[in-house]
């Protein structure tokens, strides 16, 4: 016991009463959507496989020679859905395998583009929309082109899409060689299958913060009172810990901590009594604030809402003794009041 009192005598601090945390307000409503599977997404991703066809006959070939070229496009797409996923702009990047435009552009090309999808009918499961695309195939060391297109698409379960567009194809900075349409290919088509693999791209409600209000009492106990007062308090702690609430009169503001602090105030001398009374006063203020918090949380719950913080307040006399510096060792680190 003497060792504990001696260690407590080294702890010095101020004696201003700690503030009581304010009851938190409500969280904003969680984002919702009128459609079962059209959650309020913050991101859309698609893995795309497409067949690209254009019709541009060779001028140096027999009349019965093939006039169309088909190629495959594989790539990925990322977008930002708006208005409950009714409007979905996106950007695409990938590769194109095969020839396009003429017999020189290919067989390997880079494929870049942008998409805009606008739904004209959306249900819980199906989504039908108009799609406008602007693509830029680029064959290294040969040339590039622009490929705008317009068409229709349908999406199932917000996960799998099938699209078809009518396209035109125009070379950039050159011409298609030995073809019927060297400057503009007016007949083209893209048929694409897309899968959205992102199952965690919905916006979620802002999470509640967790506040351990007992930390306010613990940290104040650690910082309050002078060296001599701490030593006197520690001398009276063992006897105060033996006190128990009266089971016939026990109530919320007469819990174990209140009983301990009241017994501690009775057991210390005149010099230390104000410091213990400050702890008791802060404890009662925190209890009162806790009651107000519970009322606000209950009212928010009735309306289907949540407060921005989740409070707990259950101070323990033995932990309070530790923060008072009466356990015979160095004081514990400050109690972390707010956590996520």
C-alpha positions in Angstrom: 0.0 0.0 0.0 2.8 2.4 0.8 4.4 1.7 -2.6 1.1 2.6 -4.3 0.8 5.9 -2.4 4.4 6.7 -3.2 3.9 6.2 -6.9 0.6 8.2 -6.9 2.5 11.1 -5.3 4.5 11.6 -8.5 1.3 12.3 -10.6 0.5 16.0 -11.0 -2.1 17.6 -13.2 -4.8 20.3 -13.5 -8.3 20.3 -11.9 -10.7 21.7 -14.4 -13.9 19.8 -14.8 -14.1 17.9 -18.1 -16.7 18.7 -20.7 -19.7 16.4 -21.2 -20.1 15.1 -24.8 -23.1 16.4 -26.7 -25.8 14.0 -27.7 -25.1 13.3 -31.4 -27.5 14.1 -34.2 -29.1 11.6 -36.6 -27.2 10.1 -39.6 -28.5 11.2 -43.0 -30.9 8.7 -44.6 -29.3 5.7 -46.2 -29.3 5.9 -50.0 -32.2 4.0 -51.5 -33.5 3.1 -54.9 -37.0 2.4 -56.1 -35.7 -0.7 -58.0 -34.9 -3.9 -56.2 -31.5 -4.5 -57.9 -30.7 -0.9 -58.9 -29.0 0.1 -55.7 -27.3 3.5 -55.4 -24.0 2.5 -57.0 -20.9 4.7 -56.9 -19.1 2.6 -59.6 -19.9 0.3 -62.5 -17.5 -2.1 -64.0 -17.9 -4.3 -67.1 -15.9 -7.1 -68.7 -16.8 -6.9 -72.4 -16.5 -9.3 -75.3 -17.7 -7.9 -78.6 -17.9 -8.8 -82.3 -17.3 -5.9 -84.6 -18.3 -6.0 -88.3 -17.9 -3.5 -91.1 -18.7 -3.7 -94.8 -16.2 -2.2 -97.1 -15.5 -4.2 -100.3 -12.1 -4.2 -102.0 -11.9 -2.5 -105.3 -9.1 -4.7 -106.6 -11.0 -8.0 -105.9 -13.5 -10.0 -107.9 -17.1 -9.1 -107.6 -17.9 -12.1 -105.6 -15.1 -11.5 -103.1 -16.0 -10.9 -99.4 -17.1 -7.4 -98.6 -17.2 -7.6 -94.8 -14.6 -7.8 -92.1 -15.2 -9.0 -88.6 -13.0 -8.7 -85.6 -13.2 -9.4 -81.8 -12.9 -6.8 -79.1 -12.1 -7.8 -75.5 -11.7 -5.2 -72.7 -12.9 -3.6 -69.6 -15.1 -0.7 -68.8 -15.6 1.6 -65.9 -18.4 4.0 -65.4 -20.3 6.2 -63.0 -24.1 5.4 -62.8 -26.5 8.3 -62.2 -30.3 8.6 -61.5 -30.8 5.1 -60.0 -28.6 3.7 -62.8 -30.8 5.1 -65.5 -28.0 7.2 -66.9 -24.6 5.4 -67.2 -21.6 7.1 -68.8 -18.4 5.0 -69.0 -15.0 4.7 -70.5 -13.7 1.6 -72.3 -10.2 0.2 -73.0 -9.2 -3.1 -74.6 -7.8 -4.8 -77.7 -9.1 -5.6 -81.1 -8.1 -8.9 -82.8 -8.8 -9.0 -86.6 -8.9 -6.6 -89.6 -11.1 -3.6 -89.8 -11.7 -0.9 -92.5 -9.3 -2.5 -95.0 -6.7 -5.3 -95.1 -4.0 -3.2 -93.5 -5.6 -2.2 -90.2 -5.1 -5.2 -88.0 -4.7 -8.0 -87.0 -3.9 -6.4 -83.6 -5.2 -3.0 -82.5 -5.8 -1.1 -79.4 -9.4 -0.2 -78.8 -10.4 2.9 -76.7 -13.9 4.4 -76.3 -16.7 6.0 -74.4 -20.2 4.9 -73.8 -23.5 6.5 -72.7 -26.4 4.4 -71.7 -29.9 5.8 -71.0 -32.7 3.6 -69.8 -36.1 4.0 -71.4 -37.7 1.2 -69.4 -36.4 -0.2 -66.1 -37.9 -2.8 -63.8 -36.6 -4.7 -60.8 -35.0 -7.4 -63.0 -34.8 -6.2 -66.6 -33.4 -2.9 -67.9 -33.8 -1.8 -71.5 -31.8 1.2 -72.7 -30.4 3.2 -75.6 -26.6 3.1 -76.0 -24.4 5.6 -77.8 -20.7 4.8 -78.3 -17.7 6.5 -79.6 -14.7 4.2 -80.2 -11.2 4.7 -81.4 -9.4 1.6 -82.8 -5.7 2.2 -83.2 -3.4 -0.2 -85.2 0.2 0.5 -84.3 2.3 1.9 -87.2 -0.7 1.9 -89.5 -3.4 4.3 -88.3 -6.5 5.0 -86.3 -10.1 5.6 -86.9 -13.2 6.8 -85.1 -16.2 4.5 -84.8 -19.4 6.1 -83.5 -22.5 4.0 -83.0 -26.0 4.0 -81.8 -28.2 1.1 -80.7 -30.1 -0.7 -78.0 -29.2 -2.9 -75.0 -30.8 -5.0 -72.4 -29.5 -5.9 -68.9 -30.5 -8.7 -66.7 -30.2 -8.5 -62.9 -27.9 -5.4 -63.2 -25.1 -7.9 -64.0 -25.3 -9.2 -67.6 -25.9 -7.0 -70.7 -26.4 -7.7 -74.4 -26.0 -4.8 -76.8 -26.2 -4.1 -80.5 -25.3 -0.9 -82.3 -25.2 0.4 -85.8 -21.8 1.9 -86.5 -20.0 4.0 -89.1 -16.2 4.0 -89.4 -14.0 6.9 -90.5 -10.2 6.8 -90.7 -8.2 9.6 -89.0 -5.4 11.2 -90.9 -5.6 8.9 -93.9 -7.8 6.7 -96.0 -8.7 3.0 -96.2 -6.7 1.6 -99.1 -8.2 -0.2 -102.1 -11.7 -0.2 -100.7 -15.1 0.9 -101.9 -15.5 3.5 -99.1 -12.0 5.0 -98.4 -13.2 7.9 -96.3 -16.3 6.6 -94.5 -17.6 3.1 -94.0 -21.3 3.6 -93.7 -22.2 0.0 -92.8 -21.1 -1.5 -89.5 -22.3 -3.3 -86.4 -21.1 -4.1 -82.9 -22.7 -6.9 -80.8 -21.4 -7.0 -77.3 -21.8 -9.1 -74.2 -20.9 -7.5 -70.9 -20.7 -8.8 -67.3 -20.5 -6.5 -64.3 -18.4 -8.3 -61.6 -18.6 -5.6 -59.0 -20.8 -6.8 -56.1 -19.6 -4.2 -53.6 -20.0 -1.0 -55.6 -23.2 0.2 -53.9 -23.1 3.3 -51.8 -23.6 2.3 -48.1 -24.9 4.3 -45.2 -22.4 6.4 -43.3 -21.3 4.2 -40.4 -21.9 5.1 -36.8 -18.9 6.1 -34.6 -18.5 4.3 -31.3 -18.1 6.5 -28.3 -17.0 5.0 -24.9 -18.3 7.8 -22.7 -16.5 6.2 -19.6 -13.2 7.3 -21.2 -14.3 10.9 -20.3 -14.4 9.9 -16.6 -11.2 7.8 -16.7 -9.1 10.5 -18.4 -10.4 13.2 -16.1 -9.5 11.0 -13.1 -6.0 10.6 -14.6 -5.5 14.3 -15.1 -7.3 15.9 -12.1 -5.9 16.7 -8.6 -2.5 17.5 -7.3 0.2 15.1 -6.2 -0.6 15.2 -2.5 -4.3 14.8 -3.1 -3.7 11.7 -5.3 -1.8 10.1 -2.5 -4.6 10.8 -0.1 -7.2 9.4 -2.5 -5.2 6.2 -3.1 -5.0 5.6 0.6 -8.8 5.6 0.8 -9.5 3.6 -2.3 -9.3 0.0 -0.8 -12.0 0.7 1.7 -14.2 2.5 -0.8 -14.1 -0.5 -3.1 -15.8 -2.6 -0.5 -18.9 -0.4 -0.6 -21.9 -1.8 -2.5 -25.2 -0.1 -3.6 -28.2 -0.7 -1.4 -30.2 -3.3 -3.3 -33.4 -1.9 -1.8 -32.7 1.6 -3.0 -30.5 1.0 -6.1 -31.3 3.0 -9.2 -29.5 4.2 -12.3 -27.7 7.1 -10.6 -26.8 5.0 -7.6 -24.7 2.4 -9.5 -21.5 0.8 -8.3 -19.3 3.7 -9.5 -21.5 6.3 -7.7 -21.3 4.2 -4.5 -17.6 3.9 -4.9 -17.0 7.6 -5.4 -19.4 8.6 -2.6 -17.6 6.2 -0.2 -14.3 7.6 -1.4 -15.4 11.2 -0.7 -16.4 10.2 2.8 -13.1 8.4 3.4 -10.6 11.1 2.3 -9.6 14.2 4.2 -10.7 17.8 3.6 -7.9 18.5 1.1 -8.8 15.6 -1.2 -12.6 15.8 -0.9 -13.1 18.4 -3.7 -11.2 16.3 -6.2 -13.3 13.2 -5.5 -16.5 15.4 -5.6 -15.5 16.6 -9.0 -15.3 13.0 -10.2 -18.7 12.3 -8.7 -20.2 15.4 -10.2 -18.8 14.5 -13.7 -20.1 10.9 -13.3 -23.6 12.1 -12.6 -23.5 14.6 -15.5 -22.4 11.8 -17.8 -25.2 9.5 -16.5 -27.7 12.3 -17.2 -26.3 12.8 -20.7 -26.5 9.0 -21.3 -30.2 9.1 -20.4 -30.7 11.9 -23.0 -28.7 9.9 -25.5 -31.0 6.8 -25.0 -34.1 9.0 -25.5 -32.7 10.4 -28.7 -31.6 7.0 -30.0 -35.1 5.5 -29.2 -36.8 8.4 -31.0 -34.6 7.9 -34.0 -35.2 4.2 -34.0 -39.0 4.7 -34.1 -38.4 6.7 -37.3 -36.2 4.1 -38.7 -33.1 6.2 -38.4 -29.8 6.0 -36.4 -27.8 8.5 -34.5 -24.3 9.4 -35.8 -22.7 7.8 -32.7 -23.3 4.6 -30.7 -22.6 5.4 -27.0 -21.7 3.1 -24.1 -21.3 4.2 -20.5 -20.3 1.6 -18.0 -17.4 2.8 -15.8 -15.8 0.2 -13.5 -14.4 1.2 -10.1 -11.4 -1.0 -10.5 -10.5 0.7 -13.8 -11.1 4.0 -12.3 -8.6 3.1 -9.5 -6.1 2.3 -12.2 -6.6 5.7 -13.9 -6.3 7.4 -10.5 -2.8 5.9 -10.4 -3.4 3.7 -7.4 -2.4 0.3 -8.8 1.3 0.6 -7.9 2.5 1.0 -11.5 2.7 3.7 -14.2 -0.6 5.2 -15.2 -2.3 3.6 -18.3 -2.4 5.5 -21.6 -5.3 7.8 -22.2 -8.5 6.0 -22.9 -9.6 6.3 -26.5 -13.1 7.6 -26.4 -14.1 7.5 -30.1 -13.5 4.6 -32.5 -15.0 3.5 -35.8 
